[in-house]
Amino acid sequence: MACTLDPLAKKIFKGVLLAELVGIFGAYFLFKKMNTSQGFRQTMSKKFPFILKVYYKSTEHSGMYGIREQDPEKRLNSKN
């Protein structure tokens, strides 16, 4: 016997699936932008510091060390 979903359950399922896909792609593009742009990381440190902390932890967890230490140095050098 095939179990069929009623139309409301299908709409809810599609909505949840779409929201998850938007979230995944949004997180990917945010990570990519923060990974390639030091200026964007500086903007994130002013507006959303908790997101920047998650970025630093995820890069360190993946084995890329030194980004957290290099950012303040680059900011100081660019001001001089």
N, C-alpha and C positions, 0 to 999 in steps of 0.2 A: 504494500500500500504506500502510495506516495503522499507525503504530508505537504499540503499546500498552505501558503501563508495568505492571510487576507490582505486586501489592498493597503490598509493602514499600516500593517506590520512591514510590508514591502517599502512603503514610503519612509518609515522610520529607519529601517535598515540602510536604505540608500543615503539618507541624510547623515547618519552616523558614519558610514563609510566615506562619504565625501568630506566630512569634517576631519576625519583622521588623515586622509590623503592631503588635504590642505595644510594641516599641521605638520606633517612629515616633510613636505616640500618647502614649507616656510622655514622650518628649522634647518633644513639643508642649505637653503640659500643664505640664511642669516649666518650660519657657520662659515660658509664659503666666503662671504663678504668680510667677516671678521678675520678670517685666516689670511686674506690677501691685502687688507688695507689697515695700516697702523693708525691712520687718521680716523677711520671708522671705529676702531677699538677705543680711541680717545673719546670720541663722542659717546660711545656706549658706557665708558667709565663715568661720565658726567650724568647721563640720563638714567641708565639702567645698570648700576654696578653689580647687582646680583647675577645678571646674565653674563657679564664679563668674567665673574668668578667661575661660573659653570664652564665657560669656554676654556679658561686657563686649566681647570681641573681635567677637562676632557682631553686637551692636547697633551698634558703631562701624563695622563693615564695611557695615551696611545704611544708615548715614548718620545714626544717632541718637547724637549726641555729648553728653557731659556727665554721663551717669549715673554713671560711675566716679568723677568728681570730686564729685558731689553727695552720694553715699552717706556718706562720712566726715563731711562738713559736717552732714548731717541727724542722724547719730549723736551728734555733739558737741552740737548744739543740743537734742536730746532729753534728754541727761544734765543739762544746766544748768537 
